[in-house]
Amino acid sequence: MSKAPGRRVAVTGVGMVSPFGGDTDDFFDRIMRGESAIRLYEHPTSPSRLVQPAVTCAQFDSEKSIGHAITHVTDRYSQLGVAAAFSAWDDAGLKREGAGSDEYGVSWGTAAGGMLTYEKGYGDMYLRGKQRVSPLSVPMAMNNAAASHIAMALGLGSACMTYSMACASSTVSIGEAFRRIQRGESSLIVAGGSESPLAFTIMRAWEAMRVVAAGDEQTAYRACRPFQQGRTGLVLGEGAAALVLEDWEHARQRGARVYCELAGFGQSCDHTHLVRPDAQGQSRAIMAALHEAELAPAQVGYVNAHGTATVEGDPIEISALRQVFGVHAGQLAVSATKSMHGHSLGAVGAMEALITVLALARKAIPPTAHLEQVAPDCLGVQHVMGSGLRDVPLQAAISNSFAFGGSNAVLAFRATSDA
């Protein structure tokens, strides 16, 4: 398959709301140190006691970050998303007032959307005996609400797109924004995702699947241990992340700082099982991303793995990497940062893409926290353990997202010095 010609795409802004706050530099520094944001969390409004290791953005103040006008008509997932988009927009050196354009757009991802709004409505009706719910329930809960509020706040008239593909949602949102800029349909797009999935029903549902990590007050911080012998599962979390993607020439003309180039996007469908991953399907997505980016396996120095710490998922991803990278796999630096920031479902791909962008820009590779003994079925790559690696001559890196439903999505980034 030949590579289709297209415009080059620069990453010119990054922004987020994380469990460590909204400062991307501080976030990356903490991730490099292997610092975990996971804590034991007791659900505050559940009808029965629910305690799990989880990640919350407890420092986030929506009124302070995005103002009352947006806050009072939005679900928390939208509030997180708008704040992350504002942060990325500012980081890209763009003005919020009067700087919107019909050539600019938004592309967003979420898996659960406004689940907190739905759950409140169900609770009002079935537990508290109310006869009606808020008239804002539908516009607050809909999956495209975050994207719409971002577009309205920043004046983005080119496109307003939302993708909901489980844990690959925001990776696909970034990839499809990349495609649109390549084709010349938009000159700049704010792309990312947001999620606030700590609803009682969602937490119980994941618990019922027996894939949620165990932990108590003393051990919760290290509950998520991807690739570790004896790992017990994932940890749910909330958060949001955004990238400003821009036509390379457009970025050059306005004198924008460029973090790196988004050079390739690969997608595939396992088509084998709804919730069981497949190495062949994952391999196809990785190879497609490398092909489009015109990267040989030996040029890729880092993989931000999907790495959820599930018993079944981790070794399948390692198998896919070994299939694609062959003899180079043994020198391939791999880490799973969910071990620190948790699994924010539809938002986590954007968060990991942001980490990958900063890894390239800083020539630094974060670790998989709490990884002390690699499980035998996860051997074959260079796992980054302990603290991160610094002063690494990175040319290129990829970020993997593999979702329920068999949706696989991979982003390939190239360092600007190599672009």
Kinemage of the C-alpha trace (Angstrom):
@kinemage 1
@onewidth
@group {chain A} dominant
@subgroup {mainchain}
@vectorlist {calphas} color= white
{ca met a 1} P 0.000 0.000 0.000
{ca ser a 2} L 1.519 3.322 -1.068
{ca lys a 3} L 1.618 6.324 1.206
{ca ala a 4} L -0.895 8.997 0.205
{ca pro a 5} L 0.603 12.496 -0.088
{ca gly a 6} L -0.683 15.076 2.348
{ca arg a 7} L 0.165 18.147 4.332
{ca arg a 8} L 2.516 17.790 7.276
{ca val a 9} L 1.011 18.157 10.736
{ca ala a 10} L 2.717 19.880 13.652
{ca val a 11} L 1.884 19.615 17.356
{ca thr a 12} L 2.005 23.220 18.578
{ca gly a 13} L 0.145 23.083 21.897
{ca val a 14} L -0.502 20.694 24.780
{ca gly a 15} L -2.912 20.988 27.686
{ca met a 16} L -4.506 18.815 30.315
{ca val a 17} L -6.367 18.400 33.558
{ca ser a 18} L -4.654 15.636 35.479
{ca pro a 19} L -4.714 14.261 39.026
{ca phe a 20} L -1.582 16.368 39.577
{ca gly a 21} L -3.278 19.551 38.344
{ca gly a 22} L -3.146 21.354 35.009
{ca asp a 23} L 0.575 22.090 34.652
{ca thr a 24} L 1.925 19.806 31.901
{ca asp a 25} L 5.568 20.326 32.880
{ca asp a 26} L 4.879 19.391 36.502
{ca phe a 27} L 2.810 16.411 35.337
{ca phe a 28} L 5.605 15.106 33.124
{ca asp a 29} L 8.209 15.620 35.860
{ca arg a 30} L 6.115 13.572 38.282
{ca ile a 31} L 5.551 10.852 35.711
{ca met a 32} L 9.301 10.734 35.072
{ca arg a 33} L 9.857 10.158 38.794
{ca gly a 34} L 7.354 7.302 38.814
{ca glu a 35} L 4.981 9.173 41.125
{ca ser a 36} L 1.529 7.633 41.416
{ca ala a 37} L -1.730 9.588 41.692
{ca ile a 38} L -3.702 6.459 42.594
{ca arg a 39} L -5.413 6.536 45.979
{ca leu a 40} L -8.073 4.502 47.753
{ca tyr a 41} L -11.379 6.104 46.789
{ca glu a 42} L -14.723 5.760 48.548
{ca his a 43} L -17.626 6.768 46.341
{ca pro a 44} L -19.364 9.710 48.053
{ca thr a 45} L -22.958 9.187 46.886
{ca ser a 46} L -23.301 5.453 46.269
{ca pro a 47} L -26.372 3.591 47.573
{ca ser a 48} L -24.029 0.926 48.977
{ca arg a 49} L -20.426 1.277 50.119
{ca leu a 50} L -17.973 1.217 47.239
{ca val a 51} L -14.224 1.490 47.824
{ca gln a 52} L -11.652 1.029 45.055
{ca pro a 53} L -8.239 2.347 44.093
{ca ala a 54} L -8.956 5.218 41.695
{ca val a 55} L -7.637 8.508 40.342
{ca thr a 56} L -9.471 11.808 40.794
{ca cys a 57} L -8.732 15.362 39.700
{ca ala a 58} L -9.472 16.647 43.180
{ca gln a 59} L -7.658 19.962 42.613
{ca phe a 60} L -9.816 20.884 39.620
{ca asp a 61} L -12.048 23.928 40.157
{ca ser a 62} L -14.321 24.315 37.144
{ca glu a 63} L -15.556 27.775 38.103
{ca lys a 64} L -11.974 29.029 38.306
{ca ser a 65} L -10.801 27.195 35.189
{ca ile a 66} L -13.634 27.789 32.722
{ca gly a 67} L -16.064 30.162 34.446
{ca his a 68} L -19.581 29.927 35.794
{ca ala a 69} L -21.362 30.338 32.452
{ca ile a 70} L -19.991 27.054 31.087
{ca thr a 71} L -19.817 25.215 34.416
{ca his a 72} L -23.499 25.450 35.291
{ca val a 73} L -24.656 23.893 31.985
{ca thr a 74} L -22.091 21.071 31.704
{ca asp a 75} L -21.324 17.618 33.065
{ca arg a 76} L -17.948 17.198 34.742
{ca tyr a 77} L -16.493 15.394 31.718
{ca ser a 78} L -17.189 18.500 29.603
{ca gln a 79} L -15.750 20.801 32.259
{ca leu a 80} L -12.518 18.813 32.277
{ca gly a 81} L -12.458 18.843 28.477
{ca val a 82} L -12.999 22.573 28.056
{ca ala a 83} L -10.292 23.301 30.636
{ca ala a 84} L -7.787 21.034 28.836
{ca ala a 85} L -8.645 22.606 25.477
{ca phe a 86} L -8.186 26.123 26.901
{ca ser a 87} L -4.802 25.070 28.304
{ca ala a 88} L -3.615 23.652 24.969
{ca trp a 89} L -4.916 26.703 23.098
{ca asp a 90} L -3.004 29.044 25.401
{ca asp a 91} L 0.116 26.886 25.184
{ca ala a 92} L -0.003 27.153 21.385
{ca gly a 93} L 0.206 30.947 21.686
{ca leu a 94} L -3.337 31.506 20.432
{ca lys a 95} L -5.694 34.202 21.701
{ca arg a 96} L -9.046 33.103 23.070
{ca glu a 97} L -10.911 36.303 22.233
{ca gly a 98} L -11.635 36.976 18.583
{ca ala a 99} L -9.121 34.440 17.296
{ca gly a 100} L -11.538 31.757 16.165
{ca ser a 101} L -11.757 30.770 12.529
{ca asp a 102} L -13.814 28.755 10.086
{ca glu a 103} L -10.525 27.030 9.222
{ca tyr a 104} L -10.110 25.810 12.821
{ca gly a 105} L -11.951 22.877 14.374
{ca val a 106} L -12.271 20.511 17.318
{ca ser a 107} L -12.045 16.717 17.409
{ca trp a 108} L -12.870 15.067 20.721
{ca gly a 109} L -13.160 11.628 22.290
{ca thr a 110} L -15.118 10.167 25.183
{ca ala a 111} L -16.336 6.689 26.030
{ca ala a 112} L -18.901 7.392 28.771
{ca gly a 113} L -19.841 11.008 28.067
{ca gly a 114} L -22.025 12.635 30.708
{ca met a 115} L -22.568 9.524 32.785
{ca leu a 116} L -22.594 11.515 36.040
{ca thr a 117} L -25.573 13.511 34.746
{ca tyr a 118} L -27.430 10.347 33.773
{ca glu a 119} L -26.695 8.746 37.125
{ca lys a 120} L -27.967 11.782 39.011
{ca gly a 121} L -31.163 11.684 36.971
{ca tyr a 122} L -31.689 7.991 37.676
{ca gly a 123} L -31.032 8.592 41.369
{ca asp a 124} L -33.501 11.463 41.493
{ca met a 125} L -36.205 9.379 39.838
{ca tyr a 126} L -35.715 5.930 41.348
{ca leu a 127} L -34.048 6.560 44.728
{ca arg a 128} L -35.253 9.975 45.801
{ca gly a 129} L -38.747 9.738 44.336
{ca lys a 130} L -38.616 12.892 42.250
{ca gln a 131} L -41.035 13.215 39.352
{ca arg a 132} L -38.754 15.028 36.941
{ca val a 133} L -35.123 15.552 36.037
{ca ser a 134} L -33.282 18.717 35.049
{ca pro a 135} L -34.260 20.076 31.604
{ca leu a 136} L -30.510 20.348 30.948
{ca ser a 137} L -29.994 16.596 31.357
{ca val a 138} L -29.819 15.743 27.657
{ca pro a 139} L -27.480 18.563 26.518
{ca met a 140} L -25.270 17.963 29.556
{ca ala a 141} L -25.044 14.198 29.105
{ca met a 142} L -24.659 13.882 25.327
{ca asn a 143} L -21.307 12.588 24.127
{ca asn a 144} L -20.675 15.558 21.828
{ca ala a 145} L -21.281 18.169 24.536
{ca ala a 146} L -17.599 18.667 25.365
{ca ala a 147} L -16.640 19.208 21.721
{ca ser a 148} L -19.520 21.612 21.208
{ca his a 149} L -18.622 23.726 24.219
{ca ile a 150} L -14.975 23.853 23.108
{ca ala a 151} L -16.044 24.941 19.610
{ca met a 152} L -18.382 27.624 20.951
{ca ala a 153} L -15.893 28.968 23.494
{ca leu a 154} L -13.026 29.233 21.003
{ca gly a 155} L -14.973 30.005 17.824
{ca leu a 156} L -13.974 26.873 15.934
{ca gly a 157} L -16.081 26.730 12.773
{ca ser a 158} L -14.323 24.199 10.547
{ca ala a 159} L -15.557 20.989 12.167
{ca cys a 160} L -16.843 19.741 15.506
{ca met a 161} L -16.279 15.986 15.675
{ca thr a 162} L -16.800 13.462 18.479
{ca tyr a 163} L -15.551 9.868 18.561
{ca ser a 164} L -16.720 7.231 21.010
{ca met a 165} L -14.722 4.026 20.617
{ca ala a 166} L -14.198 2.907 24.199
{ca cys a 167} L -10.568 3.276 25.319
{ca ala a 168} L -9.397 4.312 21.825
{ca ser a 169} L -11.783 7.285 21.615
{ca ser a 170} L -9.374 10.185 22.043
{ca thr a 171} L -6.590 8.493 20.073
{ca val a 172} L -8.998 8.214 17.154
{ca ser a 173} L -10.079 11.824 17.666
{ca ile a 174} L -6.443 12.908 17.293
{ca gly a 175} L -5.909 10.618 14.312
{ca glu a 176} L -8.990 11.866 12.469
{ca ala a 177} L -7.988 15.474 13.135
{ca phe a 178} L -4.607 14.600 11.635
{ca arg a 179} L -6.366 13.237 8.541
{ca arg a 180} L -8.486 16.371 8.141
{ca ile a 181} L -5.448 18.661 8.283
{ca gln a 182} L -3.546 16.401 5.880
{ca arg a 183} L -6.363 16.808 3.342
{ca gly a 184} L -6.403 20.592 3.727
{ca glu a 185} L -9.911 20.660 5.214
{ca ser a 186} L -8.750 22.442 8.380
{ca ser a 187} L -5.597 24.392 9.158
{ca leu a 188} L -5.754 23.889 12.943
{ca ile a 189} L -7.665 21.487 15.203
{ca val a 190} L -7.881 21.119 18.974
{ca ala a 191} L -7.921 17.348 19.449
{ca gly a 192} L -8.137 15.224 22.571
{ca gly a 193} L -10.577 13.703 25.006
{ca ser a 194} L -12.095 13.886 28.455
{ca glu a 195} L -13.749 11.499 30.882
{ca ser a 196} L -15.178 11.489 34.379
{ca pro a 197} L -16.182 7.847 34.795
{ca leu a 198} L -16.300 7.537 38.578
{ca ala a 199} L -20.040 6.988 38.589
{ca phe a 200} L -21.264 4.279 40.944
{ca thr a 201} L -22.718 2.175 38.123
{ca ile a 202} L -19.581 2.360 35.982
{ca met a 203} L -17.309 1.456 38.867
{ca arg a 204} L -19.529 -1.474 39.815
{ca ala a 205} L -19.654 -2.606 36.175
{ca trp a 206} L -15.866 -2.678 35.821
{ca glu a 207} L -15.608 -4.402 39.187
{ca ala a 208} L -18.029 -7.066 37.981
{ca met a 209} L -15.732 -7.852 35.038
{ca arg a 210} L -12.980 -8.742 37.531
{ca val a 211} L -10.396 -6.511 35.852
{ca val a 212} L -10.119 -3.817 38.558
{ca ala a 213} L -6.968 -3.848 40.688
{ca ala a 214} L -7.210 -4.492 44.409
{ca gly a 215} L -5.640 -2.307 47.086
{ca asp a 216} L -6.012 -0.845 50.544
{ca glu a 217} L -4.898 2.399 52.216
{ca gln a 218} L -1.264 1.259 52.257
{ca thr a 219} L -1.065 -0.356 48.817
{ca ala a 220} L -3.545 1.555 46.634
{ca tyr a 221} L -0.865 3.840 45.124
{ca arg a 222} L 0.801 0.807 43.522
{ca ala a 223} L -2.366 -1.103 42.631
{ca cys a 224} L -1.882 -0.753 38.849
{ca arg a 225} L 1.252 -2.670 37.822
{ca pro a 226} L 1.405 -3.255 34.062
{ca phe a 227} L 3.616 -6.144 32.909
{ca gln a 228} L 4.369 -7.116 36.522
{ca gln a 229} L 4.328 -10.705 37.692
{ca gly a 230} L 1.163 -11.019 39.789
{ca arg a 231} L -0.570 -7.924 38.367
{ca thr a 232} L -4.275 -7.727 39.267
{ca gly a 233} L -5.839 -5.224 36.879
{ca leu a 234} L -6.571 -1.634 35.956
{ca val a 235} L -7.471 1.450 37.980
{ca leu a 236} L -10.204 3.830 36.807
{ca gly a 237} L -9.527 7.550 36.738
{ca glu a 238} L -10.757 10.855 35.403
{ca gly a 239} L -8.977 13.501 33.400
{ca ala a 240} L -8.628 15.298 30.076
{ca ala a 241} L -5.881 16.107 27.592
{ca ala a 242} L -5.659 18.068 24.364
{ca leu a 243} L -3.197 18.680 21.547
{ca val a 244} L -3.270 21.577 19.107
{ca leu a 245} L -2.585 20.070 15.687
{ca glu a 246} L -1.685 22.448 12.925
{ca asp a 247} L -0.821 22.508 9.260
{ca trp a 248} L 2.976 22.776 9.204
{ca glu a 249} L 3.069 25.799 6.908
{ca his a 250} L 0.339 27.556 8.901
{ca ala a 251} L 2.350 27.009 12.090
{ca arg a 252} L 5.536 28.288 10.433
{ca gln a 253} L 3.854 31.435 9.153
{ca arg a 254} L 2.564 32.432 12.565
{ca gly a 255} L 5.876 31.618 14.262
{ca ala a 256} L 4.474 28.836 16.439
{ca arg a 257} L 6.665 26.653 18.636
{ca val a 258} L 6.542 23.062 17.371
{ca tyr a 259} L 6.843 20.189 19.851
{ca cys a 260} L 7.065 17.481 17.210
{ca glu a 261} L 5.408 16.204 14.066
{ca leu a 262} L 2.413 13.864 14.082
{ca ala a 263} L 3.506 11.744 11.158
{ca gly a 264} L 1.299 8.645 11.114
{ca phe a 265} L -2.010 7.196 12.258
{ca gly a 266} L -2.955 3.532 12.123
{ca gln a 267} L -6.290 1.874 12.784
{ca ser a 268} L -7.527 -1.702 12.689
{ca cys a 269} L -10.318 -3.921 13.972
{ca asp a 270} L -9.611 -7.234 15.662
{ca his a 271} L -12.944 -8.663 14.404
{ca thr a 272} L -12.481 -11.684 16.664
{ca his a 273} L -14.015 -10.947 20.081
{ca leu a 274} L -15.822 -8.052 21.749
{ca val a 275} L -13.551 -7.763 24.799
{ca arg a 276} L -10.583 -10.086 24.202
{ca pro a 277} L -7.679 -8.328 22.419
{ca asp a 278} L -5.878 -9.843 19.446
{ca ala a 279} L -2.175 -9.439 18.673
{ca gln a 280} L -2.693 -9.653 14.909
{ca gly a 281} L -5.168 -6.783 14.940
{ca gln a 282} L -2.909 -4.657 17.119
{ca ser a 283} L 0.051 -5.378 14.847
{ca arg a 284} L -1.875 -4.140 11.814
{ca ala a 285} L -2.588 -0.799 13.492
{ca ile a 286} L 1.048 -0.339 14.562
{ca met a 287} L 2.353 -1.207 11.102
{ca ala a 288} L -0.121 1.162 9.445
{ca ala a 289} L 1.055 4.047 11.640
{ca leu a 290} L 4.729 3.309 10.930
{ca his a 291} L 4.048 2.970 7.213
{ca glu a 292} L 2.327 6.315 6.956
{ca ala a 293} L 5.068 7.988 9.006
{ca glu a 294} L 7.698 6.338 6.796
{ca leu a 295} L 9.437 4.980 9.869
{ca ala a 296} L 11.496 1.817 9.980
{ca pro a 297} L 11.114 -0.176 13.217
{ca ala a 298} L 14.684 0.652 14.263
{ca gln a 299} L 13.896 4.391 14.147
{ca val a 300} L 11.277 4.106 16.900
{ca gly a 301} L 12.872 4.581 20.289
{ca tyr a 302} L 9.841 4.599 22.585
{ca val a 303} L 6.388 3.072 22.851
{ca asn a 304} L 3.825 4.429 25.276
{ca ala a 305} L 1.986 1.149 25.699
{ca his a 306} L -1.731 0.699 26.243
{ca gly a 307} L -0.623 -1.425 29.222
{ca thr a 308} L -3.700 -1.683 31.437
{ca ala a 309} L -2.213 -4.268 33.856
{ca thr a 310} L -4.853 -6.865 33.031
{ca val a 311} L -3.735 -10.484 33.056
{ca glu a 312} L -4.800 -11.099 29.469
{ca gly a 313} L -4.187 -7.740 27.812
{ca asp a 314} L -0.553 -7.009 28.667
{ca pro a 315} L 1.087 -10.070 27.069
{ca ile a 316} L -0.966 -9.671 23.903
{ca glu a 317} L 0.340 -6.137 23.428
{ca ile a 318} L 3.916 -7.310 23.989
{ca ser a 319} L 3.337 -10.056 21.434
{ca ala a 320} L 2.123 -7.466 18.915
{ca leu a 321} L 5.212 -5.311 19.507
{ca arg a 322} L 7.487 -8.303 19.037
{ca gln a 323} L 5.714 -9.174 15.773
{ca val a 324} L 6.143 -5.677 14.374
{ca phe a 325} L 9.610 -4.753 15.672
{ca gly a 326} L 11.271 -8.142 15.305
{ca val a 327} L 14.961 -8.094 16.235
{ca his a 328} L 14.651 -4.434 17.285
{ca ala a 329} L 12.073 -5.297 19.988
{ca gly a 330} L 14.783 -6.090 22.517
{ca gln a 331} L 16.092 -2.512 22.284
{ca leu a 332} L 12.633 -0.918 22.192
{ca ala a 333} L 11.912 1.197 25.297
{ca val a 334} L 8.361 0.503 26.501
{ca ser a 335} L 6.425 1.959 29.407
{ca ala a 336} L 2.811 2.030 30.591
{ca thr a 337} L 2.027 5.299 32.327
{ca lys a 338} L -1.440 4.160 33.429
{ca ser a 339} L 0.497 2.809 36.404
{ca met a 340} L 0.532 6.424 37.633
{ca his a 341} L -2.371 8.367 36.089
{ca gly a 342} L -4.852 5.506 35.895
{ca his a 343} L -7.201 4.529 33.085
{ca ser a 344} L -9.489 7.383 32.105
{ca leu a 345} L -11.203 5.324 29.402
{ca gly a 346} L -11.949 7.580 26.400
{ca ala a 347} L -9.562 10.305 27.579
{ca val a 348} L -6.511 8.189 28.303
{ca gly a 349} L -5.288 7.956 24.706
{ca ala a 350} L -4.973 11.743 24.527
{ca met a 351} L -3.199 11.819 27.883
{ca glu a 352} L -0.707 9.200 26.698
{ca ala a 353} L -0.278 10.977 23.354
{ca leu a 354} L 0.589 14.152 25.289
{ca ile a 355} L 3.150 12.202 27.328
{ca thr a 356} L 4.640 10.824 24.102
{ca val a 357} L 4.869 14.326 22.602
{ca leu a 358} L 6.687 15.610 25.704
{ca ala a 359} L 8.959 12.549 25.715
{ca leu a 360} L 10.114 13.439 22.197
{ca ala a 361} L 10.431 17.148 22.947
{ca arg a 362} L 12.429 16.540 26.141
{ca lys a 363} L 14.364 13.481 24.944
{ca ala a 364} L 13.143 11.687 28.064
{ca ile a 365} L 11.253 8.414 28.553
{ca pro a 366} L 8.967 7.847 31.577
{ca pro a 367} L 8.880 4.512 33.401
{ca thr a 368} L 6.248 1.944 34.210
{ca ala a 369} L 5.824 2.587 37.924
{ca his a 370} L 5.910 -0.305 40.423
{ca leu a 371} L 7.371 -2.682 37.837
{ca glu a 372} L 9.897 -4.818 39.693
{ca gln a 373} L 9.613 -8.310 38.202
{ca val a 374} L 8.467 -8.558 34.600
{ca ala a 375} L 6.025 -11.405 34.072
{ca pro a 376} L 7.396 -14.191 31.847
{ca asp a 377} L 4.644 -13.589 29.288
{ca cys a 378} L 5.632 -9.895 28.988
{ca leu a 379} L 9.337 -10.351 28.209
{ca gly a 380} L 10.961 -9.403 24.906
{ca val a 381} L 11.121 -5.579 25.048
{ca gln a 382} L 13.161 -3.077 27.081
{ca his a 383} L 10.809 -2.219 29.936
{ca val a 384} L 11.605 1.147 31.525
{ca met a 385} L 11.586 0.576 35.278
{ca gly a 386} L 12.297 2.730 38.325
{ca ser a 387} L 12.712 6.346 37.268
{ca gly a 388} L 12.617 7.562 33.691
{ca leu a 389} L 15.443 7.720 31.160
{ca arg a 390} L 16.892 11.123 30.277
{ca asp a 391} L 19.041 12.466 27.422
{ca val a 392} L 17.767 9.770 25.070
{ca pro a 393} L 18.383 10.416 21.334
{ca leu a 394} L 14.751 9.837 20.348
{ca gln a 395} L 13.899 10.152 16.659
{ca ala a 396} L 10.361 8.821 16.865
{ca ala a 397} L 7.823 7.335 19.254
{ca ile a 398} L 4.389 5.748 19.113
{ca ser a 399} L 1.375 5.730 21.422
{ca asn a 400} L -0.908 2.684 21.485
{ca ser a 401} L -4.628 2.471 22.316
{ca phe a 402} L -6.449 -0.856 22.149
{ca ala a 403} L -10.134 -0.868 23.045
{ca phe a 404} L -13.082 -3.122 23.750
{ca gly a 405} L -14.910 -3.759 20.515
{ca gly a 406} L -11.609 -4.605 18.835
{ca ser a 407} L -10.812 -0.974 17.973
{ca asn a 408} L -7.062 -0.423 17.700
{ca ala a 409} L -5.504 3.010 17.146
{ca val a 410} L -1.846 4.041 17.051
{ca leu a 411} L -0.239 7.473 16.669
{ca ala a 412} L 3.324 7.866 15.338
{ca phe a 413} L 5.260 11.024 16.236
{ca arg a 414} L 8.552 12.234 14.786
{ca ala a 415} L 11.000 14.586 16.527
{ca thr a 416} L 11.292 18.007 14.894
{ca ser a 417} L 15.058 17.633 14.512
{ca asp a 418} L 14.339 14.599 12.331
{ca ala a 419} L 11.338 16.122 10.545
